[in-house]
Every structure is written in structure tokens, then in C-alpha cells.
């Protein structure tokens, strides 16, 4: 083999080993983040505690609007 071919072959081997190393590290990091996400979901990190307390306030406003509409409809129709 020529000297240039040996250097080229050595560069290819080093390049491929770096790719294998980077792929394995990225898979390990991805698994770590996936497990952290699963743990956060199971511990209730993403539970919505704010909306149910506010929903009660919005329900009262909807009842008032419908009751006002009902009153306006009965006031517009005169009784015989």
C-alpha cells in the first residue's frame, strides 16, 4: 500500500469511530430526557390545577347572561 492510502484509511477509521461515539452519546441523552419526561408526567408535573378553579368563575358569568336574556325576552312580550 502506498503511504497516502494508509493515511486515508486511518482517517476513515477515526471518522467512523467518532460517528459511532456521537450516535451512542445522543441515544443515551435522548433516553435520559425521555425517562425524565415520563417521571414528570407520573408525578403530576403537567396536571392543570389552574383551569378548574377559574372555570367556576366563568360558569357563573354564563348563568347570569342566560338569565338576563331570559328576563329581556319576558319583558319584551306583554302579558294579555
C-alpha positions, 0 to 999 in steps of 0.5 A: 500500500502506498503511504497516502492510502494508509493515511486515508484509511486511518482517517476513515477509521477515526471518522467512523469511530467518532460517528459511532461515539456521537450516535451512542452519546445522543441515544443515551441523552435522548433516553435520559430526557425521555425517562425524565419526561415520563417521571414528570408526567407520573408525578403530576408535573403537567396536571392543570390545577389552574383551569378548574378553579377559574372555570367556576368563575366563568360558569357563573358569568354564563348563568347570569347572561342566560338569565338576563336574556331570559328576563329581556325576552319576558319583558319584551312580550306583554302579558294579555 
